[in-house]
Amino acid sequence: MDDLPSSGETLELMRRRRTARSHTREAVPLDAVAAMLEAVRWSPSAANRQPWEVIVVSDRELQRGLRAAFVEEAAERDPRYRVVTERQADLLLAPLVLAVCGDERTKESFVNADELGEVVQEELFLLTMGAAIENLLLMATACGLASTWIARAARVPRVRELLGVPPWLRVVALVALGRGVPPGSREHMRRPMAKKVHDNRFGGIADS
Protein backbone atom coordinates (compact mmCIF):
# COMPACT_ATOMS: atom_id res chain seq x y z
CA MET A 1 0.00 0.00 0.00
CA ASP A 2 3.03 2.31 0.37
CA ASP A 3 3.14 3.03 -3.35
CA LEU A 4 -0.41 4.39 -3.47
CA PRO A 5 -0.73 8.17 -3.94
CA SER A 6 -1.79 10.22 -0.95
CA SER A 7 -5.12 12.01 -0.90
CA GLY A 8 -3.21 15.25 -1.27
CA GLU A 9 -1.53 14.07 -4.46
CA THR A 10 -4.85 12.92 -5.88
CA LEU A 11 -6.50 16.26 -5.11
CA GLU A 12 -3.56 18.13 -6.62
CA LEU A 13 -3.97 16.13 -9.84
CA MET A 14 -7.62 17.16 -9.96
CA ARG A 15 -6.66 20.79 -9.40
CA ARG A 16 -4.15 20.69 -12.25
CA ARG A 17 -6.73 19.52 -14.76
CA ARG A 18 -7.73 22.39 -17.00
CA THR A 19 -9.73 22.87 -20.17
CA ALA A 20 -7.17 23.78 -22.84
CA ARG A 21 -7.91 26.29 -25.61
CA SER A 22 -4.89 25.48 -27.78
CA HIS A 23 -2.21 22.84 -28.22
CA THR A 24 1.29 22.63 -29.61
CA ARG A 25 1.94 20.27 -32.51
CA GLU A 26 3.98 17.89 -30.34
CA ALA A 27 2.69 14.35 -30.75
CA VAL A 28 0.95 12.54 -27.91
CA PRO A 29 3.16 9.62 -26.74
CA LEU A 30 1.78 6.14 -27.34
CA ASP A 31 2.22 5.20 -23.68
CA ALA A 32 0.04 8.18 -22.72
CA VAL A 33 -2.66 6.99 -25.11
CA ALA A 34 -2.49 3.52 -23.58
CA ALA A 35 -2.74 4.97 -20.07
CA MET A 36 -5.80 7.07 -20.95
CA LEU A 37 -7.56 4.10 -22.52
CA GLU A 38 -6.79 1.99 -19.47
CA ALA A 39 -8.23 4.75 -17.27
CA VAL A 40 -11.47 4.53 -19.26
CA ARG A 41 -11.46 0.77 -18.79
CA TRP A 42 -11.43 1.14 -15.00
CA SER A 43 -14.25 3.68 -14.86
CA PRO A 44 -17.34 2.80 -12.83
CA SER A 45 -20.35 1.85 -14.93
CA ALA A 46 -24.00 1.15 -14.16
CA ALA A 47 -24.47 -2.59 -13.64
CA ASN A 48 -20.85 -2.98 -14.85
CA ARG A 49 -22.07 -2.82 -18.47
CA GLN A 50 -18.93 -0.94 -19.63
CA PRO A 51 -20.65 0.64 -22.66
CA TRP A 52 -17.66 2.71 -23.83
CA GLU A 53 -15.99 2.44 -27.21
CA VAL A 54 -13.15 4.84 -28.08
CA ILE A 55 -12.06 5.91 -31.57
CA VAL A 56 -8.49 7.25 -31.61
CA VAL A 57 -8.29 9.95 -34.28
CA SER A 58 -4.80 11.00 -35.39
CA ASP A 59 -5.26 11.26 -39.17
CA ARG A 60 -4.92 14.92 -40.16
CA GLU A 61 -7.30 14.73 -43.11
CA LEU A 62 -9.95 13.12 -40.95
CA GLN A 63 -9.46 15.76 -38.28
CA ARG A 64 -9.87 18.51 -40.86
CA GLY A 65 -13.06 16.81 -42.01
CA LEU A 66 -14.38 16.76 -38.45
CA ARG A 67 -13.60 20.44 -38.07
CA ALA A 68 -15.35 21.31 -41.34
CA ALA A 69 -18.43 19.29 -40.37
CA PHE A 70 -18.60 21.08 -37.02
CA VAL A 71 -18.33 24.53 -38.61
CA GLU A 72 -20.84 23.72 -41.38
CA GLU A 73 -23.43 22.62 -38.80
CA ALA A 74 -23.25 26.06 -37.19
CA ALA A 75 -23.39 28.05 -40.44
CA GLU A 76 -27.14 28.69 -40.31
CA ARG A 77 -27.30 29.46 -36.61
CA ASP A 78 -27.05 32.74 -34.75
CA PRO A 79 -23.70 34.63 -34.72
CA ARG A 80 -22.87 33.87 -31.10
CA TYR A 81 -23.34 30.14 -31.66
CA ARG A 82 -21.12 30.31 -34.75
CA VAL A 83 -18.33 32.15 -32.93
CA VAL A 84 -18.23 29.62 -30.10
CA THR A 85 -18.37 26.75 -32.58
CA GLU A 86 -15.46 28.07 -34.65
CA ARG A 87 -13.31 28.42 -31.53
CA GLN A 88 -14.05 24.86 -30.53
CA ALA A 89 -13.62 23.57 -34.07
CA ASP A 90 -9.94 24.48 -34.10
CA LEU A 91 -9.41 22.13 -31.17
CA LEU A 92 -10.33 19.24 -33.42
CA LEU A 93 -6.95 19.81 -35.09
CA ALA A 94 -5.13 18.92 -31.86
CA PRO A 95 -2.39 16.26 -32.12
CA LEU A 96 -4.92 13.67 -30.99
CA VAL A 97 -8.70 13.47 -30.68
CA LEU A 98 -10.49 10.68 -28.86
CA ALA A 99 -14.11 10.08 -29.80
CA VAL A 100 -15.75 8.59 -26.72
CA CYS A 101 -18.80 6.56 -27.72
CA GLY A 102 -21.35 4.56 -25.77
CA ASP A 103 -23.16 1.39 -26.77
CA GLU A 104 -26.82 2.25 -26.30
CA ARG A 105 -27.79 -1.41 -26.41
CA THR A 106 -26.38 -1.81 -22.91
CA LYS A 107 -29.25 0.24 -21.50
CA GLU A 108 -31.67 -2.56 -22.29
CA SER A 109 -29.46 -5.16 -20.62
CA PHE A 110 -29.87 -3.87 -17.08
CA VAL A 111 -31.28 -6.60 -14.87
CA ASN A 112 -34.35 -4.51 -14.10
CA ALA A 113 -34.44 -2.53 -17.34
CA ASP A 114 -38.24 -2.69 -17.75
CA GLU A 115 -38.87 -1.45 -14.23
CA LEU A 116 -36.33 1.35 -14.60
CA GLY A 117 -37.90 2.74 -17.74
CA GLU A 118 -36.22 4.64 -20.56
CA VAL A 119 -35.64 7.86 -18.63
CA VAL A 120 -33.67 6.19 -15.82
CA GLN A 121 -31.80 3.99 -18.29
CA GLU A 122 -30.70 7.14 -20.11
CA GLU A 123 -29.59 8.77 -16.86
CA LEU A 124 -27.49 5.75 -15.89
CA PHE A 125 -25.99 5.61 -19.37
CA LEU A 126 -24.94 9.26 -19.31
CA LEU A 127 -23.61 9.04 -15.75
CA THR A 128 -21.50 6.08 -16.80
CA MET A 129 -20.12 7.87 -19.85
CA GLY A 130 -19.39 11.01 -17.83
CA ALA A 131 -17.37 8.97 -15.33
CA ALA A 132 -15.38 7.39 -18.17
CA ILE A 133 -14.57 10.78 -19.68
CA GLU A 134 -13.53 12.20 -16.31
CA ASN A 135 -11.16 9.26 -15.79
CA LEU A 136 -9.71 9.97 -19.23
CA LEU A 137 -9.22 13.69 -18.48
CA LEU A 138 -7.50 13.02 -15.17
CA MET A 139 -5.14 10.50 -16.71
CA ALA A 140 -4.36 12.98 -19.47
CA THR A 141 -3.37 15.47 -16.77
CA ALA A 142 -1.23 12.84 -15.04
CA CYS A 143 0.53 12.28 -18.39
CA GLY A 144 1.31 15.98 -18.72
CA LEU A 145 -1.27 16.59 -21.42
CA ALA A 146 -3.77 19.40 -21.92
CA SER A 147 -7.30 18.27 -22.72
CA THR A 148 -10.64 19.67 -23.83
CA TRP A 149 -13.98 17.88 -23.51
CA ILE A 150 -16.11 18.85 -26.54
CA ALA A 151 -19.70 17.65 -26.41
CA ARG A 152 -21.45 19.69 -29.10
CA ALA A 153 -19.46 18.34 -32.05
CA ALA A 154 -20.42 14.82 -31.04
CA ARG A 155 -24.05 15.58 -31.92
CA VAL A 156 -23.28 16.56 -35.53
CA PRO A 157 -24.52 13.80 -37.87
CA ARG A 158 -21.60 14.28 -40.27
CA VAL A 159 -19.18 13.50 -37.44
CA ARG A 160 -20.79 10.07 -37.09
CA GLU A 161 -20.41 9.49 -40.81
CA LEU A 162 -16.76 10.50 -40.90
CA LEU A 163 -15.92 8.21 -37.98
CA GLY A 164 -17.93 5.29 -39.34
CA VAL A 165 -19.96 5.01 -36.15
CA PRO A 166 -22.59 2.23 -36.30
CA PRO A 167 -26.24 2.98 -35.40
CA TRP A 168 -26.10 1.43 -31.94
CA LEU A 169 -23.26 3.68 -30.79
CA ARG A 170 -23.69 7.25 -29.61
CA VAL A 171 -20.81 9.68 -29.92
CA VAL A 172 -20.97 11.23 -26.46
CA ALA A 173 -17.93 13.51 -26.67
CA LEU A 174 -14.76 14.34 -28.53
CA VAL A 175 -11.71 14.93 -26.34
CA ALA A 176 -8.90 17.01 -27.86
CA LEU A 177 -5.45 16.21 -26.47
CA GLY A 178 -1.94 17.56 -26.77
CA ARG A 179 0.76 19.57 -25.09
CA GLY A 180 -0.10 23.09 -24.12
CA VAL A 181 -0.65 25.54 -21.31
CA PRO A 182 -4.32 26.16 -20.46
CA PRO A 183 -5.39 29.82 -20.37
CA GLY A 184 -4.77 31.89 -17.29
CA SER A 185 -8.33 33.05 -16.65
CA ARG A 186 -11.03 32.92 -14.02
CA GLU A 187 -12.65 30.01 -15.85
CA HIS A 188 -11.05 27.45 -13.56
CA MET A 189 -11.88 29.23 -10.30
CA ARG A 190 -14.01 27.20 -7.94
CA ARG A 191 -16.54 28.41 -5.41
CA PRO A 192 -15.89 27.39 -1.78
CA MET A 193 -17.56 24.11 -0.87
CA ALA A 194 -18.73 25.67 2.39
CA LYS A 195 -21.38 27.42 0.28
CA LYS A 196 -22.34 24.21 -1.48
CA VAL A 197 -22.63 21.70 1.37
CA HIS A 198 -25.82 21.22 3.40
CA ASP A 199 -26.22 19.43 6.72
CA ASN A 200 -28.79 16.61 6.55
CA ARG A 201 -31.31 18.69 4.55
CA PHE A 202 -30.95 21.35 1.87
CA GLY A 203 -30.19 24.66 3.58
CA GLY A 204 -29.02 22.95 6.76
CA ILE A 205 -25.92 24.59 8.28
CA ALA A 206 -23.48 22.38 10.14
CA ASP A 207 -22.51 23.39 13.68
CA SER A 208 -19.10 25.05 13.76
TAGI-V451324 format. One record per pair of residues at least 6 apart in sequence whose C-alpha atoms are under 8 Angstrom apart, sorted by the first residue. I is the first residue (numbers start at 1). J is the second residue. Records with the same first field share a line. If there is no record, write none. Layout:
BEGIN
I->J / J
END
This chain:
BEGIN
13->138 / 141 / 142
14->138
16->141
17->137 / 138 / 141 / 146
18->146 / 147 / 148 / 182 / 188
19->146 / 147 / 148 / 149 / 182
20->146 / 147 / 148 / 180 / 181 / 182 / 183
21->88 / 91 / 148 / 182 / 183
22->91 / 94 / 180 / 181 / 182
23->91 / 94 / 95 / 146 / 177 / 178 / 179 / 180 / 181
24->94 / 95 / 178 / 179 / 180
25->94 / 95 / 178 / 179
26->95 / 178 / 179
27->95 / 96 / 178 / 179
28->95 / 96 / 145 / 177 / 178 / 179
32->140 / 143
35->139
36->135 / 136 / 137 / 139 / 140
37->54 / 136
39->132 / 135 / 136 / 139
40->52 / 132 / 133 / 135 / 136
41->50 / 132
43->128 / 131 / 132 / 135
44->50 / 128 / 131 / 132
45->51 / 127 / 128 / 129 / 131
46->124 / 125 / 128
47->110
49->106 / 110
50->128
51->102 / 103 / 104 / 106 / 129
52->100 / 101 / 102 / 103 / 129 / 132
53->100 / 101 / 102 / 103
54->98 / 99 / 100 / 101
55->98 / 99 / 100 / 101 / 163
56->96 / 97 / 98 / 99
57->63 / 96 / 97 / 98 / 99
58->95 / 96 / 97
60->93
62->162
63->92 / 93 / 97
64->92 / 93
65->162
66->92 / 158 / 159 / 162
67->89 / 90 / 92 / 93
68->89
69->156 / 158 / 159
70->85 / 89 / 153 / 156 / 159
71->82 / 85 / 86 / 89
73->156
74->81 / 82 / 85
75->82
88->150
91->148 / 176
92->176
94->176 / 177 / 178
95->176 / 177 / 178
96->176 / 177 / 178
97->174 / 175 / 176 / 177
98->174 / 175 / 176 / 177
99->154 / 171 / 172 / 173 / 174 / 175
100->133 / 171 / 172 / 173 / 174 / 175
101->169 / 170 / 171 / 172 / 173
102->125 / 129 / 169 / 170 / 171 / 172
103->168 / 169 / 170
104->125 / 168 / 169 / 170
105->168
107->113 / 121 / 122 / 125
108->114 / 121
113->121
129->172
137->147
140->146 / 147 / 177
141->147
144->179
145->177 / 178 / 179 / 180
146->177 / 178 / 179 / 180 / 181 / 182
147->175 / 176 / 177 / 178
148->175 / 176 / 177
149->173 / 174 / 175 / 176
150->173 / 174 / 175 / 176
151->172 / 173 / 174
152->173
153->159 / 173 / 174
154->160 / 171 / 172 / 173 / 174
155->171 / 172
160->171
165->171
198->204 / 205 / 206
199->205 / 206
END
